[in-house]
Amino acid sequence: MIGRIAGVAIAALAASAAGAQQRPALSYGLAVTSNYIDKGSTQSNDNPAVQGYVEGSLGMVYGGVWASTVDFPGDSDLAGDQVKLDLYAGLRRTFDLLTLDASYYRYLYDRTGDCCGEFKLAASYPMADLGALGAKIDYDPSDQHKWGELGAELYFGRVWTAGGTLGTDFGSEDLAERKVAYDVGLNRTLGDNADVDVRYYDSNLDPGHVVVSIGMDF
């Protein structure tokens, strides 16, 4: 079902490609975080991580690479890995106010190599100048893992954003119980390119974490 929904969304995005304005662009960024958290779980053994990305786009088509330091000392499969790479490509298109994003991510590690991949389908909708609502679904066809997430953010004071997400694995992973994770935080822009983010992450299978991140995008 999820695969069919993603297929319909990708077809709709591709059908509008001919009318998309073609403007080649390159963006990149760097960030430092006190703890790399993904879906409520630490990916850096509760230690700081350095992250960065490079992305190119042409019209609605984009692709890039995202990287982060990682640490999994108790993981029998990933112990010894120190760097994670996300290679990705997708289609991103705005229809009036609604933005749709369909993509594929491939995950690699410096020691163990190619890990796995996910199809991602995301949507976002602005609430005038007040904020935005978002939703996404991730699907790994190799092991049938799924992750769904809803998000919201509120803008105020020109440089402040408050928001959070709520996600679940729908019981698709081999865990003790269905995983539910959430985060709430506050972000402040610093000039034209930088921002600082303070966020609380928690899940029913992980301890809570307060995480501070500082990043720059160009």
Steps between C-alpha positions, in 0.01 A plus 500: 500500500775744595691412184193574285442835672864598446474393136196720440673797666817454295295476180319824586828676567661369183199601289557864594875496428458644150348815643753541780739792476856372457743678729817308589592554863750372754459513876715372785522524874678395819370436851621393843256330738537385859329167414397351165142377555296314239144383571556551871822294521856623528725425203814639666497321840375823665812683377534805271495452123618702200270504198497648151333480162532599135193512275451587136168571332362570155138604498306244702778237488760489775766274647781513750694347783460551876762379750533468876736353752343205685577262787327166566712322765225254601380414149623165367460615138618863510757497783818658368328722246585868542342671199157464339425619147151561360493504119169631373307619196145614453231721352373807686211710371268767641138503384354835603586478873541124539856366461548131414834322523565143380851362544721196552778484760786247508692462828869409514753470785875534490575147630200283419421670169158491333229457760153553363271752336165673538240661280368823652186696428450836674250784484498846657244779509553854630256667738523853356799661674428324830674168440465173311359148524679193367475124462728228367520124454820295464495147357782245476386234248776253592371435853158670486595758765282812509514833680227762499531849641290814551653839571409861569691824549410852606691816400526803724723799562648474145789279611330238720336169411334266749395155388515126527422162347321180601589173328447124516632183336145350488643191671692412181842463664619205709474684832348421840197712412378756248738795509365852546741797506459874523701821523423860594739790464587861437710631213655845453651627177832681526550737209436376148656153513528368856264372766505345847250233607413371849279191494368226727478147353327202657337166415334213680816291444770761568594745776430867441775726365547876487701578186666825393599545134665782309501506121577706192344469153611657173 
